[in-house]
Amino acid sequence: MQKKMYNKVKVLLIVLFLPAIVFNGCEKDKEEKLQLPPESAFSIDLSPFTQQAKSTAEPVPGTRTNFGIAATTVAFWNTAIAFTVAIPVASYVKAFEYEPVRVSNDKWKWGYDVNVLGTNYAAELYGEVIDAEIEWEMYVSQQGEFSEFLMYNGRCNIQRTEGYWKLYENPLAPAEYLKIDWTYNWEEQTGTVRYTYTKEGVETKGNYIEYGITTDADYNTYYDLYSKPDDKYFNIKYNTTTHEGRIEYEGNSYCWDSRLYDVKCVK
């Protein structure tokens, strides 16, 4: 009799406490914070052709022509990144310094201030899980100038290995002007980022630059560029350790060594 009573009490306790255990487990899962795509999903590193170019201020005539051609080829994008992508990139990278807060069951918000070229902006980045994807929206405000301007939005898969961003020009003319497609391998820490100029009514619409980080031993980065007005393609390969590289266009290859001097291409 006592044994039967003990078993009934045991079953009753299990029935009472099991839902609480399951509920607490679900609550714990809900507290897992939404993770951002990699920092590299937004930026292209053009420093090899800006910083290195400064060291060639007084070259021996004709000896660093090939590297100079590569630097000139990326000049359009260097200007575009410096003047039009600076705020979007800075506002995104700053988010990694902060923890998000939950605003709804599947939506999170990062809120913070960011200073770009001496000007302060208030940034609010939202990420929302929708099925197997995450939708992102960045709203930026500047006191006395504009409020909650949708500066960019985008989507990525739930694994954060591929996605895109769409950037909008300014609060007075909020039209799309740039699309960024990206991929990332978290294990290898490799990936690609492609900027495509999408602004309507300009001849440079369709220009693009794709930057890739690879595991190639000879050249661990590359840059693919397309100039729409000239209908020309360029491919640049670069070794970030030795600084050796090459540029290929119109069926020809032009190489430089670790000192950026012209050399004959052997591969």
N, C-alpha and C positions, 0 to 999 in steps of 0.2 A: 504493500500500500504506500509506504513511504517512498519507495523507488518510483512508483507511478507518479506520485505527487511531485517529486524532484524533476522528473522528465517534463511534466507539464509546465513547471516554472521555468525550466531551461528553454523550452520552446517559446514561451511567452517573452522572455528576455531577448531572445534572438529577434523575434518579430518587432519588438519595441525599438531595439537599438540598431538593427540593420539599416533601416531607412536613414537614420541620422548619419551612419558611417558613409553610406552612398552619397548622401546630400553634401557632406563635408568634402568628400572626394571631388564632386563636381564643382564645388565652390573653389577648391584649390586649383582645378584646371582653368576655371574662368579668370583666375588672377594672373595667369601667364600673360605677360605683357606682349603686345604686338612688336615685332622686330622690324627695323628699317631695312630697305635694300642696301647693298654695300655703298660706301662713299664713292667708289669708282663708277657707280651707275650714272653719275652726273658729269664727270669731268674728264677732259682729255689733257694729257701732259704734253705741252708743247715746249717745255723748258729746254730740251736739247737744241732747239733751233732759235731760242731767244738768248739764253745765257751763254751757250757755246759761241754764238755768233759774235758776242762782244769780245771774245778773245782773238778774233780774226780781224781786228780793226786795222792793222797794218800788215797784211799778208804780202808775201812775195808775189808779184803780179802773175796771175794765171795758175797758181799752185793750189788754191782752195776753191776752185770754180765749182766743182761738183757739190760740195757741201753748201756753197752759196746758192746754188740752184734749188736745193732742197729747202733751205731757209726761206727763200723767196716764194716758193710754192705754197708754203703754209702761212704766209704773211696775211692773207685775207682772213683766215680763221683766227689767227693771233689777235687781230684787231677786233673781230666779232666777239671773241671770248672776253677780251679785256673790257669792252664797253657795253656789251649787251647781255652777257651771261654772268657777269660778276656777282650781281645781287642774287639771282636764283641759286648759283652754286654756293655762295657764302651762307645763304639762309638754310640750305639743305644740310651742309656739313655741320653747321652749328647745332642742329637737332641732336647729334650724337652725344652732346654734352649734357643732355637733359633726359629725365624719365617721363614717359607719357602718362596721361591720366585717362581713365575710362569715361566716356561720355554717354555710351549706350552699350548694349550687350556685345555688339561686334565692332564698335567704333572707338578709336583712341585719338587723343590730341596731345601734340607737343606745342607748348607755348613759351616764348622767350623773346628777348631783344637781340638784335644783331647789328653791329656797326660795319658799314661798308664804305670805304673811302671817306671816313669822317662823318658820315650821316647815319643816324640811328633809325632803325626800322623795328616794328613789332611784327613778329612772325607767328602764325598759327598753322601748323601742319596737321592735317587729319588723315588717318588711315582707317579704312573700313573693309572688313572681310565680307566679300560677296561671293558665295559659292566657293570655287577653287581659286579665286583671285583676290587681290587686295587693291582697292581703289584709293588713290592719294590725291589730296588737294592742299595747296599752299596758298594761304591768304596773307597778304602783307599790307601793313598800314604805316603811314608816315605822318606824324602829328602836324596838323595844319595844312597838309597837302592832299592826302587821299586816305580812304579807310576801306579795309577788307577787300583789297584788289586781288582777284584770283590770278596770281602770277604764273602758276603752272599747275597742271594736274597730270595724272598718269595711272597706269595699272601695271601690276606684275603678278606672276604666279605665286602660289602660296609658299613655294620653296625659295622664292626670291633669287631665282637663277636667270630670269629673263623678264623684260618688260619695256616700257616706254614712258617718256614724258612729253608733254606738249607745253611750250612756253608762249605766253601772251605778252604783247609788246609793252603797253603802258595803260594806265587807268583811263586815259582819254581816247585811246584807240586800242581796245583790248582784243585785237586780232592775233591769231596764231602766227608766229614768225619762225619758229624753230621746233623741230621734232627730234627727240633723242631716243634712239633704240639701243638697248644694252643687253649684254649677257654676262654671266659670271659663274665661274666654277669655284665653289667655296673650298674644295679640297686642294686644288692646284693653285688657287689664287690667280687664276688667269681669266681673261674676259675680253669683251669688245664694247666699244661705245661709238655710235655713229650719230653725228650731227647732220641733219638735213635742213637746209634753208627753205622754209615754206611760205615766206611772205609773198602775198599776191601783188602783182603789178610791177615787179622788178625783174630785171634780166637774170639776176643771180638766183632766182627761185629754182631749186633743183640741185644747186651746188651741195656737195657733201664731203665730209671728211670722216673716215672710220679709223679709230685707233684700237690696236689690239695688243694685249700682253700675252705672250705665248711661252712655251717651254723649249723653243728652238735654241740650240746651243750657239749658233752663229749670230743670229739677230733675234733677240727676245722681244722686240716690239716692232710694230709696223704701222704705217699710215697709208690708207688708200684715199685718194682725193679725186673728185670729179668737178671740172669747171664747165658749167652749162653753157655760158656764152661762147666758149671756144670749143665745146664738145671734146674736151681732152681729159684723159685719165692719167694719173700719176700713182706710182707705188714707191713708198720709201720704207726701207728696212734699216733698223738701227739696233746696235748693241749698247745697252745702258751702262755696261761695265767698262768696255774698251773704247766706246765712242766711235767705233768703226761703223760704216753704213754704206748704203747705196740707194740710188734713185733710178727708177725705170720709167720711161715714157717714150711713146712713138717707136716702140720696138727696140730701143737701145738702153743699155745700162751704164751708169756712171758711179764710180765708187770713191771712197775716201778712207784713209787709215785712222789710227787712234789719235793722230795730231791734226786730223781734218784735212790733210793734204791729199791731192788727187793721186790715185793709184789705179793700176789696171785691174779690172774685175776678173777674178779667177774662178768664180763659181756661178 
